[in-house]
Amino acid sequence: MIVIRSTGDFRVWINGLPANPLPPHKDDQMQVLVPDARACATLQPGRNVIAIAGTHSDPEKELTVEVLAGPSLVESATIGPETTTR
């Protein structure tokens, strides 16, 4: 699951494959994106690449991205405004 705390439109790729996420939740503060099963199937132990492109529609609000993994939704990475890649 990918949580984007901001407003705007975002696209996601996992290991080069479009994730085509459908947002089960989207409002003016946050988007929760669940990538499709085909993209998730490319995830392997070790290093993976998750790419996010989008338009941040309110530059006065902070933009953070959280990537959550596993059945307990443990945070596996957070990208804040000072970081563009991880």
N, C-alpha and C positions, 0 to 999 in steps of 0.2 A: 504494500500500500504506500502511496506517495501523498503526503500532506503538504499543500502549498498554502502558506498563511499570507495571503495578499489577494488583490483583485487583478483580473486580466484573463487572457486566454493562453493556454499552455498546451504543448504537444510533447509526448514522451516517446523515447526509443529505448529498448533494452537490447544490448549487444548488437546494435545495428538494425534491429527489427522494429518497425512501428508498433507501439504498444496499444494503440487505439483505445485508450482508457475511456470508460464511461463514468462521469462523475456521479457517484451516488449521493454526494452532498456538494452543493455549491451555493455560496451566498456572498455578500460583499466583504466578508472577512477571511474566508477559507474555502479551499477546494480539497476534497478527498478523492483521489484517483486510484482506481483499482485496474491495473493493466490486464489485458486479456490473457487467457491461458496459453496461447501459442507463444507469446512473447516471454511469459514467465518460464516456459519450458526451456528457454535458452540459458537460464541462470545455472551456473556451475559453481562448485566449491572453489574458493580462491577469488581471483580478480574478475569482475564483470564491469561493463560500462553502461551506465544509465545516463542518457542525455535528455535534457529538458530545454525546449525553446519556447519562447512566448513573449507576450507583450504585458508588461507590468503597467497597469492602467492608472495607478495612483502613486507617483514617485515619492510623495510625502509619507506614505506608509511603508514600514519595513517589509522586506520580502524575505521569507525563510522557506526552505524546502526541507522536509524530513522524509527519509526513506525508512519505513518500518518493515520488519521481516518476522516471519514465524507465526505460529498460532497465538503466541502471547503478545505479538506486535511490539517486539523489542526494538528500540531505536538503533538502526545500524549506521546512520549518517545524518548529519544536519549541515545544510549549507546556508550560511547567513549572508548578509549584505557585503561583508568584507571578503567573502570567498566566492569565486566563480566556478571552480572545479574542485573535485575531491577524488 
